[in-house]
Amino acid sequence: MTNHISITMRALVSVKIPDVLLRHHIPDKIKKLATSFKSFGILPPLLIEAAGLIIDGVDAYPVAQRRCLGHYPAKARVVLRS
């Protein structure tokens, strides 16, 4: 098996937050991301599985929703079986 990561623009409605979060996201961090986005217009890309489940970047997701971004840069992780 090998991992392949490609960056694509994904519709936010096609991305899902996991039911069980591995860590607690502090509201202050989300607020800092929102302030950074307002100042620079950049948010870190989401790391998602091919099906759209967020692996990393759960804290950036609500910022993108609040800013009404229709599409968002995402790194899709695809496991290729050899």
WOJO-V648371 format. One record per pair of residues at least 6 apart in sequence whose ideal C-beta (glycine too) atoms are under 6 Angstrom apart, sorted by the first residue. I is the first residue (numbers start at 1). J is the second residue. D is the distance in Angstrom with one decimal. If there is no record, write none. Layout:
[[I | J | D] [I | J | D]]
//
This chain:
[[1 | 79 | 5.6] [1 | 81 | 5.5] [2 | 80 | 5.1] [4 | 78 | 4.9] [4 | 80 | 5.6] [5 | 75 | 5.0] [5 | 77 | 5.5] [6 | 76 | 5.8] [7 | 73 | 5.9] [7 | 75 | 5.4] [8 | 76 | 5.8] [9 | 71 | 4.4] [9 | 73 | 6.0] [10 | 72 | 6.0] [10 | 74 | 4.4] [11 | 71 | 5.5] [12 | 64 | 6.0] [12 | 72 | 5.6] [14 | 52 | 5.0] [15 | 52 | 5.0] [16 | 52 | 5.4] [16 | 53 | 5.2] [17 | 54 | 5.7] [17 | 58 | 5.8] [18 | 53 | 6.0] [25 | 59 | 4.5] [29 | 59 | 5.6] [30 | 59 | 5.5] [33 | 60 | 5.7] [33 | 63 | 4.9] [34 | 63 | 4.8] [37 | 43 | 5.2] [37 | 63 | 5.8] [43 | 60 | 4.9] [44 | 60 | 5.7] [45 | 73 | 4.2] [45 | 74 | 5.7] [45 | 75 | 5.3] [46 | 54 | 5.6] [46 | 57 | 3.7] [46 | 74 | 4.4] [47 | 55 | 4.6] [47 | 56 | 4.0] [47 | 57 | 5.9] [47 | 75 | 4.9] [48 | 54 | 5.5] [48 | 74 | 5.0] [48 | 76 | 5.7] [49 | 77 | 5.9] [50 | 76 | 5.7] [50 | 78 | 5.0] [64 | 72 | 5.0]]
//
